[in-house]
Amino acid sequence: MKMRLTLLQKELIAWVLLFAVCGGAGIYYINHLPNEHPGMIRLHVIANSDSKEDQELKLKVRDEILKFMEGQENIQDARSYINDNIDRIEAVSEEVIKENGYDYPARAKLSVTFIPQKSYEDLTLPAGNYEALNITLGRGDGHNWWCVIFPQLCLIGEEDSSHKIVLKSKIKEMMKRQQKSAH
């Protein structure tokens, strides 16, 4: 016995297929964002919550990760170092969390991420998709913190201000080259 579909059933199947295709395409796009700003890696630390303590802890984790990332000579070395040490990056983050009396995990991954426009004193980086080391602390429900980890613009401590100027100049030149090649 052959089963015939009613017009309503056919329309329902068509809508389900359309939603499945659109949903699949959207998920694929989100997971395969194009890196619009090659040549730099951003650091993105997301706090567990917006409590004062969690926000302070986020900055302590940031400081330790920046120390951990020192000494990378080029973008390929920095990327390889992150990928080879992603478990260590999580462990360093969790050590800071535990040292400060908290007990929640840290998750780290290197991926292309949309980052809103950010200004660092006289340097403004446009919104767009950047390669980023994303570190989520605990629930990841708090405000986040961004900077440029390679070339390392997010300097901590008593750094020579001329070094910061050189890094900003390199990043500005990189952004100009990307804008020219896009046109």
PyMOL commands that set and color helices and strands:
alter all, ss='L'
color gray80, all
select helices_A, chain A and resi 7-31+52-68+75-84+86-99+161-182
alter helices_A, ss='H'
color red, helices_A
select strands_A, chain A and resi 41-46+106-115+118-120+123-125+128-137+144-150
alter strands_A, ss='S'
color yellow, strands_A
deselect
rebuild
show_as cartoon
